[in-house]
Amino acid sequence: MIGINHSYKALYYYISPAALSVAEKYLRDSYIKNNFVIGICPTGGWASKKCDPEKFVEIANALIEKFNAKIIILWGKSDEEDALKIHHMLGDKSILAPSTTIQELAAMISRCRILVANDSGPMHMAAALGTPVLGLFGPTSPYMQGPFGDKNEWIRLDELECIECNLLDCPKNHECFRDLKVDKVMDKVSILISKNNLKTGN
């Protein structure tokens, strides 16, 4: 309306050298620095935007089996319970990131080859950092919320009548995540790998 071109949606996020050093040391000490590291992040803000921990475990197991991925679980203070639950179910097949500052979380994300995340701050952070991200969507719109950028993908059960309900809490059974097929998620990850020319752990 006032002549400003607003079609450009690329994001950028600065990480301090100190935060990068923390992430590098943690990955090195965990012996996964040079592996095909995929981050999973249960952060969601709204309860309805959070994919169930059990589904994240299914996704993580499939990523390990199909791509020989090393899984790191990233989390914030409000998501510690879910992160611990996922880590407990995966056992030694996953690495639980330590408590981090926002900068350190960004540094961890920047060292992942791919991030699988709910519609959340870390999802947008990955897009801004150039880390390919797969956004898991239910009550919100990927067309409105991203993840923006050609490197990224999203998945949503558009066939559900209640999809994009924009409710903070699900009044049903969270079908938008519980009914999400893991093989469809793997298809999206395969697209991410292909279009970003990533080398898997296989």
N, C-alpha and C positions, 0 to 999 in steps of 0.2 A: 504494500500500500504506500510505503514511503520510499520505495526504490531500493531496499536492502535485499541482497541475495541471501536467503536463509536456507538454501538447499544443502549447504555443506554441513555435515553432521559429525565430522571426525573429532575425536576427543584427544586430549593429551594430559598426562599426569607425571609430575616430576618426582623422582625418588632420590633421596639423599645418599651419598656414598656410605654413610654410617649404616643406614638401613640395609643397603645392598650387602654390606659386609656381614651383617647379622644373618641374612638369608643364605648367603654363600657358605658361611661357617656351619649353619644348621644342616644344610643339604649335604655338605661334605662330611660332616660328622655322622650323618645318617646313611652314608654310603650310597646315595642316589643322585649325586650331583650330575653325573654324566649319563644317566639313564633316560628313558622315555617317561618323563614325570607328568602325570595328569593330576591336577588338583580337583577336589570336589569340595563344595562349600554349601553347607545347609542353611546359611543365613537367608532370611526372607523378609524380615520386618513384620508383615502381617502373618498371622497364623495360617491363613488360607493360601499364602504364596509359598509356603514351605513344603517341598516334596518330602514325603515320609522317609524317616531314616532307613526303614526296611527296603524301600525302593532304591535309595542311594547305594545300599549294600549290593542289591542285585546288579545295578549299573556298574559298580566298582568291580565286582567279580567278573562281569562280562568284559570289561576293559582289560583286566589282567589276562583273561583267557585268550581273547582275540588279538590283543596288541602287545602282550607282554609288558603292560604298563606298570610303573611304580606309582602307587596311590599315596598322595598326601592330603590329609583332611585339614582344611583351613576353616577357621571359625572366629567369631567375635564373642564378647562376654555373654550376650543373650542367647547364644547358640551352643554353649559349652555342653549342656546335657545331651543334645542331639549328636554333637561331634563325638563325645565319649561313647555314646551308644553305638554309633557307626563303627568306631574304632574297636570297640569290644567285640562286635559281631564279625568284623574282618580279621581280628587278631593280628598276627605278624605279617599279614598281607598288606598292611597299611602303615603309614607313618602319621602320627598325630602332631600337627604343628604346635609349637609352644604358644603361650599367650603373647600377643604382639601388639605393638602400636599400629596405627593406620598405615604409617610409612613402611613398617616392617612387613605388614600384610601385603602391601603393594609390591614390595620387593620379592616376597615369596611367590606371588602370582606371576611376576615378571620372569621367574625362573621355571615356571611350568610350561610344558609344550602346549598343553590345552587345559582350560578350566571348564568344568561342568558345574553350573550354578543356577540357583533360582533367580527370578527377577529381583535383583538386589544391588546394593552398592558395589560389592565385589565383582558382579557381572559387568557393570559399567566401568569399573576400574580396569578389568582385564581388557576391555575394548580400547580404553584410553592408553593402555600400556603396549598394545599390539600383540597381546597374548590371545590366540584364537579361543573363543569362548562359545560354548553351547548353552543357551539360555533355556531353562525349563519353565514353561508358562502354564498357568491355569486361569486364575481370576482376572488377570490383566492382559493388556494388548501388546504384543511384540511390535506391532506397527507403530504404536505410540511411544513405547518405552525402550525399544531396541532389543538386543544389542546392536548398535550402529556400526557400520563398517563392513567392507566386503570380506574380511577375514572370518566373520562370525556366522553362526547359525542359531536357529531356535526351533523348538518343537512344542506342539500343543495339540490336544485332542479337540480339534475344531468340530468334530461330529457331535460332541456333547451339547445338549440343549442349554445347559447352564454355564457353558464356557464364557469367560470374560464377564463374570457376574459382578466384579468389583466389590465384593463383600469382604470385610476384614476377617470374618470367621465363616467356615463352610457349614451350612445348615444340613448338608447331606452327609455323604461318606467320603468326601475328598476324591471322588472318582477321577478328577482331572489329572491326578498323580497316581493314584492306586491302579487305574486301568491303563496307564502308560506302558506300552510294550517295550521291553528292553531291546529287542531286535531293531525296533524303529529308532531308538536312541543310538544304537551302534551304527545304523545307516547314516545318521547325521554326523557322528564322529568320523566315519570313513570319508564323508564329504569334506570335513574340516582338514583331515590329514592330506587328502588329495589336493585341494585347492591351495593349501599352504605349504605344499611340498615337504611335509614332515616325514622323518624317518622313524618308524616305530621300533619297539624293542625286539621284534622278531628277527 
